[in-house]
Every structure is written in C-alpha cells, then in structure tokens.
Amino acid sequence: MKHTGEFLVLRYSLVQEAQESIDSSPLPEPKGVAVRVALIGDREFVRNNVRYAFVGFSEVKPTEKTQFRAGRYIVGKVAKLRTAHVGEKIPGDIVEHEADDWIPLVAVFDLQEQFIFVQKDWKFGTESQIGNAIQAGLREPILAKYNHRVFVEPKTKTAEFWSVVKSHSKIYRLEIRLISPNILRTNEKAREALEELKKLYGQDEMTLALENESGKLEVPKEPIADYIDYAAEGEGKWTLVTEGTRGGKKKHTSETAAISVELPVPTEEEIHNEGQLELETGFPAPGRETSDASLIAQVVGKSEYLSRGESDD
C-alpha cells in the first residue's frame, strides 16, 4: 500500500424502531458491532434497480508493527455493478457482448465510534450516492435482527455552513434534518432537546424548516449553531437556499461540506484483482492481513482526531 487515496468520512446511527419486535435481539456492546450482521459474508442487495455488494469484509487483527484494539475494525469492499459493453475479436469480425463490471471501494468500519471510511471514486457515484448505497445495504439485516433502523450520513465541517450564511445577503430557506440521538459525542443541547421530543413523539428523525419569501430569513447563532454542530457529527444534514450569482436562487447542501481524509490504498489493479477474487469466493483475498493492518494504523489516528470534532483542514 504505497499509494494514497481520498476517503469519505461517514457515520452510521442506529435508531430503535417504534414498533417492537418479539423476535429481535438486544444490541451488542458496543452497539456499532451490529453492522457485522450485514457486512460479514458475501451479500448482494439492490437499490433503485442497481446491484451492490458487500464483499470480503473481515475483522482486522493488529500485528507486531501496529497497535489497535482487536475487534474494533472490519475492512472490506463496497461494490457497485455496471454493465460493460465488451468487443471480442473473432476471425473476420468483432462481436460485442455485455459483461459484469463491478466497481469496488475499500471501506473501513469503526465499530466503536461508528465511523465509516470509504474510498471515493466518481465511477461509483457522488458522496450521497455512496452513503445511500451503504445505508441501503445495512438497513434490512439490522432491522430484522435488532429492530433498529440505520442512518448513514457524512461527517461535515460546520464552518462551511456559516461561510454560506455570511457570504450571501439573501437567505430564502433553511432546512435541517436531524436523526434521533444515537452517537454520544454530539452537541449536548441539541441532543437533550431531541431526546425529549423522542419521548413525546417517538420520531426517527426531525426536520426544522424556516422560510422567508423575500430572502430576509435570519439565521441566528443561537440555537441554530447547536443543531448544525449536532448534524456535523453525522447525525443529520442541512440545506440553505440563497440568491444565485446571476440572479434566481442557489441551493447549498451539507454534502459540499463532507470531510475527506487521505489513507493508504492498494493500486487500482490490486483493488480490481482483490475485488474480483472476493466477489467469486465471498472471503478476503489472501495476503490482505498485513495491508489491512497498515491501513487501520492510519485510521486509528484519523478516528481519534475526528472524534474530538476536528478535521484535516
């Protein structure tokens, strides 16, 4: 793993379903371990008529040169299927046919802090498409076993939100979607308010929407800052509508504020070869143990840094 790649930082939340299931199991400790039921083993799933797969996921064990807690991290690949048109040369002609083309992304799940570090690749999709695909793959198995719904959102930079507010003279709409409390290290004021609301209404998520047709919407630091901080930890998202640069209106979303980090990755050829082998067998590719441990050694520092509410910039 001499190369580095850009990894999107996501966070997953587990929110108990209001209607209890008599067949469900209690959440494990730590509760982030619940994702194992969806990740371990070769499993395909469909979202919006597109096939995806979790392949080659396994627990990473520390080596003599790396130090981290055993059982905290699992590494594998999230893959998306595209159909490729392939031209095959035969005597006197070239015959075109379709072939499966899986696009694999290296993904690390931190079962303690509930972070997901997933490789970015435009061929797979945008940040939101990557997050939505992972969420779709996790939801059904976890709901069936633990009666909890899973939400996957990017960890974002709060400064980006306030930069948009300060740099525009007209704000028409502010919408903040907040997931019910799940992650411990979030803004306390927002967390307590949402906990009280959940006791009253049992909501999975809450949306705060403010509008002003003339563009004179006020966005005060208090209490908005508390909710933006809460969302930034991966427990929500925001949307702002302002004036556009050439008239009209412009939409800004927290997706543009998503945090990315640089981490070591195999070469594109190695990723492809590993991915194909893991898709065929459903098991981690041979010899991956050392490279996975090296990757986790880098992830450990990133997780601790991000858990303190910091980013790389």
C-alpha positions, -999 to +999 in steps of 0.1 A: +000+000+000+023+027-012-004+048-028-029+070-010-065+078-019-092+101-008-117+085+017-151+099+025-158+100+063-193+088+071-210+079+104-238+054+110-265+058+136-288+031+150-323+042+160-348+018+176-380+011+156-411+024+175-429-009+169-412-035+190-404-070+175-407-100+198-381-118+176-354-091+178-321-094+197-307-067+220-280-045+205-244-057+211-219-038+231-206-015+216-237-011+195-217-003+164-209-040+162-245-045+149-233-038+114-214-071+113-247-089+106-250-070+073-213-070+063-198-104+071-202-128+042-207-121+005-240-104+002-257-086-027-285-061-025-305-038-048-312-001-046-330+018-073-326-012-097-288-012-093-270-042-078-245-036-050-225-060-028-206-061+005-176-084-002-146-096+017-153-079+050-134-093+079-121-082+113-086-067+112-061-081+137-032-060+150+003-070+140+036-065+158+041-032+140+005-019+145-013-012+177-051-010+179-078-029+198-087-062+183-124-064+172-128-027+167-123-025+129-136-045+099-124-039+064-138-050+030-152-036-002-185-020-012-191-028-048-214-015-075-223-034-106-222-017-140-228-035-173-198-031-197-200-035-235-171-056-245-159-062-280-144-097-286-123-103-317-131-135-337-118-145-371-131-119-395-152-099-371-156-083-337-186-094-317-199-071-289-215-086-258-223-074-223-202-083-192-204-076-155-182-048-143-180-044-105-166-011-092-151-019-057-144+007-030-123-001+000-143+006+032-133+006+069-160+003+097-150+016+131-174-004+154-166+017+184-170+053+172-194+043+143-172+059+116-171+046+081-141+055+059-149+046+023-128+052-008-141+078-032-145+070-069-165+091-094-173+059-113-192+046-083-211+079-077-213+111-056-208+113-019-245+110-013-248+080-037-220+062-018-236+069+016-271+059+004-258+027-011-242+017+022-273+027+042-294+005+019-272-025+024-271-022+062-308-015+068-326-047+062-304-072+081-300-049+111-337-041+113-346-078+111-321-089+138-320-059+162-352-039+153-331-007+147-331+015+116-297+025+103-289+060+090-256+068+072-246+105+069-212+122+062-193+140+089-192+176+078-175+209+085-196+234+104-175+263+091-189+256+056-225+263+068-215+297+084-194+306+054-225+303+032-246+323+056-221+352+059-213+354+022-249+358+010-272+388+015-304+369+009-314+336+025-348+322+015-348+288+032-330+268+059-338+232+064-320+210+090-328+173+092-317+157+125-315+120+134-327+110+168-299+108+194-275+079+188-239+089+190-226+100+224-202+127+213-226+152+199-238+187+209-254+183+243-281+210+240-294+196+207-291+160+219-312+167+250-339+186+230-342+157+206-343+131+234-372+150+250-390+151+216-384+114+210-400+106+244-431+126+233-434+115+196-411+085+191-396+101+159-367+086+140-357+120+127-369+156+128-369+183+102-366+220+111-376+242+081-376+280+080-386+301+050-388+338+040-401+345+005-383+379+003-349+364+013-348+381+046-345+349+067-325+354+099-301+326+109-290+334+145-261+316+161-283+305+190-299+280+188-290+271+151-253+265+160-263+237+183-282+219+156-256+224+129-229+210+153-252+180+160-257+174+123-220+177+116-212+146+137-231+125+111-265+128+127-282+150+102-278+173+072-287+208+062-298+228+031-296+265+025-313+284-003-297+318-011-296+343-040-277+330-071-246+346-086-266+355-118-300+361-102-325+335-092-318+312-063-290+288-054-292+256-032-263+247-009-262+214+010-240+198+037-228+173+010-203+200-001-190+202+034-184+165+037-150+156+053-125+135+034-091+121+046-061+107+028-054+070+036-032+043+020-048+021-006-038-006-030-032+002-066-062+003-089-051-031-104-047-046-069-082-034-059-097-048-090-080-082-087-088-084-050-124-074-056-129-099-084-115-127-062-136-117-032-167-115-053-161-150-065-153-165-031-170-142-006-138-142+015-110-117+020-082-120-007-051-139+005-023-117+019-047-089+028-039-091+066-008-070+065-021-043+042-054-041+062-034-037+095-013-009+079-045+008+068-060+006+102-029+020+118-036+052+098-073+051+105-068+050+143-052+084+143-079+098+120-107+084+142-093+100+174-088+133+156-123+133+142-139+122+175-126+154+190-146+174+164-116+183+143-108+179+106-078+178+084-081+214+073 
